[in-house]
Amino acid sequence: MTEPGEEIQIRAAQPDDVELLLALIQELADYEKLAHKAKGEADALRRSLFEEEVGEALIIEVDGEPVGHAIFFPTLSSFECRPGIWLEDVFVRPQYRRRGIGGAVMEYLASLAIERDYVRLEWCALDWNEPALRFYDGLGATRLDDWTMLRLEGDGLRQLARRRLKG
């Protein structure tokens, strides 16, 4: 749990938080051993979050000190015919872990989903990240081992798009 007297604040990110978000995203990429994949730029993040509004971000603070972030966006369940939340990132700096901060963020997002009348909160975790997987198990999350995540990006995405143009 948080240290005595510490206060956790979770707030919606603002445009002037973009550089902070980018730094936190880089810390997450470093932790996940994916720093080589973190190529985003501040202008793109600002545009995506605050102009196009394709996602939302949270800043997590302890006593006013930024200690983490979460980025999420709406999904749509065709079976339920209702929206949900996809949690793209949740990150708490290592020195602030095991203080209840991650749980507070997940509670916040679950409450937001209920408030918006959404049917689910979904995310993925790296299969080697046992501390995160145990944390999510403790929340009551269900592992969807019968689903495999797939992705098209970069050259593969462009090649598939070109097939449509040629057809």
Secondary structure, 3 states (H helix, E strand, C coil): CCCCCCCEEEEECCHHHHHHHHHHHHHHHHHCCCHHHCCCCHHHHHHHHHHCCCCEEEEEEECCEEEEEEEEEEEEECCCCEEEEEEEEEEECHHHCCCCHHHHHHHHHHHHHHHCCCCCEEECCCCCCHHHHHHHHHHCCCCCCCCCCCCCCHHHHHHHHHHHHHC
